[in-house]
């Protein structure tokens, strides 16, 4: 099912609807499911096995890939769960999220042999992972700069750019597009 994401003051920050047409390739591109909304038959878990805890921050994404690759899934598009997002969320840990996603992509690199659609999905996921890593560090850098720690902000930005140098082009383009819409 879909999910609503709220901040610490219960303000809805985003809403995600569930896609009834999810397949292995779309799930390889990104985790399209909030764990809070999944209902899974015990027989399915017996078949695909338990959560892979070695993937730490991507264990749910791995589970959805394994399930969707073997079973038909149904979706209730509207949000049936509310997920609270706060500074202590695991998703704010850029290093953990990045390394877990990299491990997941390596694990599923040959899920369908040399399938062209899998290769494309994995490339999209790798790019999204680098972009997400940079985005997390950019937000942390912004907070550091606001607190007066400009050197710390620069270090975080440089670390993000090492993993995603494309941000040197993407970020100015983003702001140019945003300014053009005003």
C-alpha positions in Angstrom: 0.0 0.0 0.0 1.0 3.6 -0.2 2.4 5.6 2.7 2.4 9.1 4.1 5.7 10.5 5.4 5.4 13.0 8.3 8.0 15.1 10.1 8.4 15.4 13.9 5.5 17.9 13.9 3.1 15.6 12.0 3.3 17.7 8.9 3.0 15.5 5.8 6.2 15.8 3.8 5.4 13.4 1.0 3.0 10.7 0.0 3.8 7.6 -2.0 1.2 5.5 -3.8 1.7 1.8 -4.4 2.3 0.8 -8.0 0.2 -2.2 -8.9 2.5 -2.9 -11.9 5.7 -3.5 -10.0 8.0 -6.1 -11.5 11.5 -7.2 -10.7 13.1 -4.6 -13.1 11.2 -1.7 -11.5 12.0 -2.9 -8.0 15.7 -3.2 -9.0 15.7 0.5 -9.9 14.6 1.6 -6.4 12.8 0.4 -3.3 9.2 1.2 -4.2 7.7 -0.2 -1.0 7.5 1.0 2.6 8.0 -2.0 4.9 5.2 -0.7 7.1 2.7 -1.4 4.3 3.6 -4.9 3.4 1.5 -7.9 4.2 3.2 -11.2 3.3 2.0 -14.7 3.4 4.2 -17.0 5.7 4.6 -19.5 2.8 6.2 -16.7 0.7 8.7 -16.0 3.4 9.4 -19.7 3.7 10.1 -19.8 0.0 12.3 -16.7 -0.3 14.0 -16.9 3.1 14.4 -14.3 5.8 15.5 -10.7 5.6 19.2 -10.5 4.7 20.5 -8.6 7.7 23.9 -8.3 6.2 22.4 -5.6 3.9 21.5 -3.5 7.0 19.7 -0.5 5.5 18.6 -2.3 2.3 17.3 -5.6 3.8 13.7 -4.7 3.0 14.5 -3.7 -0.6 16.3 -7.0 -1.1 13.2 -8.9 0.3 10.9 -7.1 -2.1 13.1 -7.9 -5.1 13.2 -11.6 -4.1 9.4 -11.7 -3.6 8.5 -9.8 -6.7 10.8 -12.0 -8.8 9.0 -15.1 -7.7 5.4 -14.1 -6.9 2.6 -11.9 -8.2 1.9 -9.0 -5.9 -1.1 -6.8 -5.4 -1.2 -3.2 -4.4 -3.6 -0.8 -2.7 -2.5 2.5 -4.2 -3.7 4.8 -1.5 -1.6 5.4 1.7 -2.5 3.1 4.5 0.5 3.8 6.7 2.1 6.9 8.2 5.9 6.8 8.5 7.5 9.3 10.9 10.8 10.9 9.6 13.1 12.3 12.2 16.8 13.1 12.5 17.5 9.7 14.1 16.2 7.7 11.2 18.6 5.3 9.7 17.9 6.8 6.3 19.8 9.9 7.4 23.1 7.9 7.6 24.5 8.6 4.2 27.4 6.0 4.5 25.2 3.2 5.7 22.5 3.8 3.1 25.1 4.1 0.3 27.0 1.0 1.3 23.9 -1.1 1.9 22.5 -0.2 -1.6 25.9 -1.0 -3.2 25.9 -4.4 -1.6 22.3 -5.0 -2.7 23.1 -4.0 -6.3 26.1 -6.4 -6.3 24.0 -9.2 -4.9 21.4 -8.9 -7.6 23.7 -8.0 -10.5 23.0 -11.3 -12.3 19.4 -11.9 -11.1 18.3 -12.8 -14.6 21.6 -13.6 -16.1 22.6 -11.0 -18.7 19.1 -9.5 -19.0 19.2 -6.1 -20.7 16.4 -4.7 -18.6 18.2 -5.8 -15.4 21.4 -4.1 -16.5 19.4 -0.9 -17.3 17.6 -1.0 -13.9 20.8 -1.6 -12.0 22.5 1.3 -13.8 19.6 3.6 -12.8 19.8 2.3 -9.3 23.5 2.9 -9.0 23.1 6.5 -10.3 20.2 7.1 -7.9 22.3 5.8 -5.0 25.1 8.2 -5.8 22.6 11.1 -6.2 20.9 10.1 -2.9 24.3 10.0 -1.1 25.2 13.4 -2.4 21.8 14.8 -1.4 22.1 13.5 2.1 25.5 15.0 2.5 24.4 18.3 0.9 21.7 18.6 3.5 24.1 17.8 6.3 26.6 20.4 4.8 23.8 23.0 4.7 23.1 22.4 8.4 26.8 22.6 9.3 27.2 25.9 7.3 24.1 27.3 9.1 25.8 26.4 12.4 28.9 28.3 11.4 31.0 25.3 10.5 32.0 26.2 6.9 35.0 23.9 6.9 32.9 20.9 7.9 30.3 21.9 5.3 33.0 21.9 2.6 34.4 18.5 3.7 30.9 17.0 3.5 30.3 18.5 0.1 33.6 17.3 -1.2 32.9 13.8 0.1 29.5 13.8 -1.7 31.1 15.1 -4.9 33.7 12.3 -4.9 30.9 9.7 -5.1 28.7 11.8 -7.4 30.7 14.3 -9.5 27.7 14.7 -11.8 26.2 16.9 -9.1 28.6 19.7 -10.3 26.3 19.9 -13.4 23.0 18.6 -11.9 22.8 21.0 -9.0 23.1 24.3 -10.9 20.7 23.0 -13.6 18.2 22.1 -10.8 18.4 25.7 -9.4 18.2 27.2 -12.9 15.0 25.2 -13.7 13.5 26.1 -10.3 14.2 29.8 -10.9 12.7 29.7 -14.4 9.4 28.3 -12.9 9.0 31.3 -10.6 
